[in-house]
Amino acid sequence: MTITAPLSSTGVDRQELESRVKAMYRDVAESPQGEFHFEMGRALAERLGYDPSALDRIPAAAIESFAGVGHFLDLAAIQPGETVLDLGSGSGMDSLLAALATGPGGKVLGLDMTAAQRDKAERLAREAGFGQVTFHDGYIEAPPFADASVDVVISNGVINLSADKPKVFAEAARVLRPGGRLALADIVTESALPESVSCNATLWAACIGGALQQDDYRAAIEAAGLVIETWREHPEYRFLTESAQKASGTYGVKSISLLAVKR
């Protein structure tokens, strides 16, 4: 992701935020056993609903750096031969699982701004023989792909990091073909966050400070021309640190997944 919205509309220093996000997710790729505000790894993935048999078919190193917030691949219903775009692909777990669904005749495009994440994902995909998966340097507000070129857009715990969420959804709609699907998991809030939280770049990088109030989140998706068909919560997701838990409890910060369709 990138920080493209003006400071006055987000209340957070864009350069500081991008620096903190890159640093945090570099550590996620390189040191997945470290301490973070959020859970990671296979135990989290299985608790969120990922199929253990599918996880067995992709590299374990991609799973150990998994820092998603929900499960949505059942909603995406990816078919053989489809083209999938993974916004904020990280170390590649969701991209590789998507590739199992597309088969060798499909295509999966991972997009991430953090070099360490892309490098790890590229290496793992190559070593495991996933030739239909490629990883690209870029920002989720400006995916470098053609209009109406993608069947499915997926994303896991990343859009909340963007300072321009309406642009992310508009770009997802742009690259989707008519009838294409947006399937994602993300962090939203029940109450709007105060500036003491939303201006805190550390809490943004921890997937809290940038979380949008859930009605505003839905409205941003619909304003992009997408129709939400499914919306569900993931109470099994939890934050680890005291500061993250406090914000979560006070403002109703929670994990959701959804399916939206481009009409």
C-alpha positions in Angstrom: 0.0 0.0 0.0 1.0 3.6 -0.2 -0.1 6.8 1.6 -1.6 9.0 -1.1 -4.3 11.0 0.7 -3.4 14.4 2.0 -2.5 14.7 5.7 -5.6 16.8 6.5 -7.9 14.0 5.5 -6.3 11.3 7.5 -4.6 13.1 10.4 -1.5 10.9 10.1 1.9 11.7 8.7 1.9 9.8 5.4 5.7 9.4 5.2 6.0 8.2 8.8 3.1 5.8 8.2 4.6 4.3 5.1 8.0 3.9 6.8 6.5 2.2 9.8 4.4 -0.2 7.7 7.3 -1.2 5.6 9.5 -1.8 8.6 6.8 -3.8 10.4 6.1 -6.0 7.4 9.7 -6.4 6.6 10.0 -7.9 10.1 6.9 -10.1 9.4 8.7 -11.6 6.4 12.2 -11.9 7.9 11.5 -12.6 11.5 8.0 -14.2 11.9 8.8 -15.4 15.4 9.2 -11.9 16.7 6.7 -10.0 18.8 3.9 -8.1 17.0 0.5 -6.5 17.9 -1.2 -9.3 16.0 -1.0 -13.1 15.7 0.7 -14.9 12.8 1.2 -18.3 11.4 -0.6 -21.6 10.8 -2.5 -21.8 14.1 -4.1 -18.4 13.3 -4.9 -19.4 9.7 -6.6 -22.6 10.8 -8.6 -20.8 13.5 -9.8 -18.3 11.0 -11.1 -21.0 8.8 -8.4 -21.9 6.3 -8.5 -25.5 5.0 -5.6 -27.5 6.6 -5.3 -29.8 3.6 -4.9 -26.7 1.3 -2.3 -25.3 3.7 -0.4 -28.5 3.4 0.0 -27.9 -0.3 1.9 -24.6 -0.1 5.3 -23.8 1.4 5.3 -23.6 5.2 7.5 -20.5 5.1 4.6 -18.6 3.5 2.2 -19.6 6.2 4.6 -18.7 9.1 4.6 -15.1 7.9 0.8 -15.0 7.4 -0.6 -12.0 9.2 -4.1 -11.9 7.9 -7.2 -11.1 9.8 -9.9 -13.3 8.4 -10.8 -16.0 5.8 -12.6 -15.2 2.5 -11.5 -17.7 -0.1 -14.8 -19.5 0.2 -16.5 -16.3 -0.7 -14.1 -15.6 -3.6 -15.0 -19.0 -5.1 -12.0 -18.8 -7.5 -12.5 -21.0 -10.6 -9.9 -22.8 -12.8 -8.4 -20.4 -15.4 -9.4 -17.2 -13.7 -7.1 -14.2 -13.1 -6.8 -13.1 -9.4 -5.2 -9.9 -8.0 -4.0 -10.0 -4.4 -3.8 -6.5 -2.9 -1.0 -6.5 -0.3 0.1 -10.0 -1.0 2.8 -10.2 1.7 4.7 -13.4 1.8 2.2 -15.0 -0.5 0.0 -17.4 1.5 -3.3 -16.2 0.0 -1.8 -15.8 -3.5 -0.5 -19.4 -3.4 -3.8 -20.7 -2.2 -5.6 -18.8 -4.9 -3.2 -20.4 -7.4 -4.3 -23.9 -6.2 -7.8 -22.8 -7.3 -6.9 -21.2 -10.6 -4.8 -24.1 -11.6 -1.9 -23.8 -14.1 -4.2 -22.2 -16.7 -5.0 -19.3 -14.4 -3.0 -16.3 -13.2 -2.4 -14.8 -9.8 -0.9 -11.3 -9.5 0.5 -10.4 -6.1 1.0 -6.7 -5.4 3.0 -5.4 -2.4 5.1 -2.3 -1.6 7.5 -4.1 0.8 10.5 -5.6 -0.9 11.2 -8.2 1.7 7.7 -9.6 1.4 7.9 -9.7 -2.4 11.3 -11.3 -2.4 10.2 -14.0 0.0 7.0 -14.7 -1.9 8.7 -14.8 -5.3 11.3 -17.3 -4.0 8.7 -19.6 -2.4 6.5 -19.6 -5.4 9.4 -20.4 -7.7 10.7 -23.2 -5.5 7.3 -24.7 -5.2 6.6 -24.6 -8.9 3.8 -22.1 -8.9 4.5 -20.7 -12.4 1.1 -19.0 -12.6 1.9 -16.6 -9.7 3.9 -13.4 -10.1 4.6 -10.7 -7.6 4.7 -7.0 -8.4 6.1 -3.9 -6.8 3.4 -1.3 -6.3 0.7 0.3 -4.2 -2.9 -0.9 -3.7 -4.2 2.6 -4.5 -2.6 2.3 -8.0 -2.4 -1.3 -9.2 -0.4 -1.4 -12.4 -2.9 -3.5 -14.3 -5.3 -2.8 -17.2 -9.0 -2.0 -16.9 -11.3 -5.0 -16.7 -8.4 -7.5 -16.7 -9.1 -9.4 -13.5 -11.8 -11.8 -12.4 -11.3 -11.7 -8.7 -9.6 -9.2 -6.3 -8.6 -10.4 -2.9 -7.0 -8.8 0.1 -6.4 -9.7 3.7 -5.9 -7.2 6.5 -4.3 -4.6 4.2 -6.8 -2.0 3.1 -7.1 -0.6 6.7 -3.5 0.4 6.3 -4.3 2.7 3.4 -4.9 6.4 3.9 -7.1 6.5 0.8 -9.5 3.6 1.0 -12.0 5.0 -1.5 -9.2 5.0 -4.1 -8.4 1.4 -3.3 -12.0 0.3 -3.9 -12.2 2.5 -7.0 -9.1 0.8 -8.4 -10.4 -2.6 -7.5 -13.5 -1.9 -9.4 -11.5 -0.5 -12.4 -9.4 -3.7 -12.8 -12.4 -6.1 -12.3 -14.3 -7.3 -15.3 -18.1 -6.9 -15.2 -19.4 -9.6 -12.8 -16.0 -9.8 -11.2 -15.7 -10.3 -7.4 -14.0 -8.5 -4.6 -13.4 -10.8 -1.6 -11.5 -9.6 1.4 -10.9 -9.6 5.1 -10.1 -6.4 6.9 -10.3 -4.5 10.2 -13.2 -2.1 10.8 -14.7 -0.3 13.8 -18.1 0.1 15.4 -17.3 3.6 16.5 -15.2 6.2 14.6 -11.7 6.4 16.1 -10.6 9.6 17.8 -7.5 11.5 16.6 -5.5 10.1 19.5 -5.7 6.7 17.8 -6.1 7.6 14.1 -3.1 10.0 14.2 -0.9 7.3 15.8 1.3 5.9 13.0 2.2 2.9 15.2 -1.4 1.9 15.7 -2.0 2.4 12.0 0.8 0.0 11.2 -0.7 -2.4 13.7 -4.0 -2.5 11.7 -5.9 -0.4 14.2 -5.4 3.3 13.7 -6.5 3.3 10.1 -9.6 1.2 10.6 -12.7 2.8 9.1 -16.1 2.8 10.8 -18.0 -0.1 9.3 -20.8 1.9 7.8 -18.3 4.2 6.1 -16.3 1.2 4.9 -19.4 -0.3 3.3 -20.3 3.1 1.7 -16.8 3.4 0.2 -17.2 0.0 -1.5 -20.6 0.8 -2.8 -19.5 4.2 -4.1 -16.9 2.4 -6.2 -19.8 0.6 -8.0 -19.5 -2.7 -6.2 -22.5 -4.4 -4.6 -21.9 -6.1 -1.2 -23.5 -9.6 -1.2 -21.9 -11.1 2.0 -20.6 -9.5 5.2 -19.5 -11.5 8.2 -17.5 -11.0 11.3 -14.6 -13.0 12.7 -14.7 -12.9 16.5 -12.0 -15.6 16.6 -9.5 -12.9 15.5 -7.8 -11.1 18.3 -5.0 -8.6 19.0 -2.1 -9.4 21.3 -0.7 -6.3 22.9 -2.4 -4.3 25.7 -2.6 -1.1 23.7 -4.2 -2.9 20.7 -6.6 -4.7 22.9 -7.6 -1.5 24.7 -8.4 0.2 21.4 -10.3 -2.8 20.2 -12.5 -3.0 23.3 -13.1 0.8 23.4 -14.0 1.4 19.8 -15.3 -2.0 18.7 -12.3 -2.8 16.4 -13.1 -6.1 14.7 -12.3 -8.4 11.8 -14.7 -8.8 9.0 -14.8 -10.5 5.6 -17.0 -9.7 2.7 -17.9 -10.4 -0.9 -18.8 -7.6 -3.3 -19.6 -7.9 -7.0 -19.1 -5.5 -9.9 -22.4 -5.2 -11.7 
